Amino acid sequence: MQLVHRQPRTLSGAMASGLEPFGLMRNLLRWDPFRDMDLNLDVQPAFTPSFDIREAPTAYVFEADVPGIRQEDLDINLTGNRLTITGKRDTSSKREEESFYAMERSFGSFSRSFTLPEGVDPSAIKADLENGVLTVTLPKTPDVQPKKISVTPGAKVQGEFHA
């Protein structure tokens, strides 16, 4: 009993001889010229934390996952409208009697710089490091914060408006 009924392919010309364009593209995209090469390079990727940057009504907030980085290994500077965050994560110590089968974690120094919009209050910047997450809060100056304008009922506007 056959559960799946297959139609025989009836292609003509170049497509019948294996040159079907979609099949060629699939094979080409699967091809990896370096798959079988063993370059034996002992290069670790550089450690560069990714940042989430958001704007709240009263501040700009930068967050980054920096596991394994101690507070004393972080340096945060604001020069003009340029925020620079640098840090380093040291390698774990190897012991002579241990053999590593994989070393995938990255280590080293990093430096990230961000250009900020005008209106950051440099005297109120705050940085927290908790559970491997760095949070830098840059409050906005009062003149760039949104202002709530109240609407009073029954107020009439004097003058004429022309479109």
Summary of the structure (lengths in Angstrom):
residues: 163
radius of gyration: 29.7
end to end distance: 79.0
largest distance: 88.7
contacts: 270
relative contact order: 0.17
helix: 12%
strand: 29%
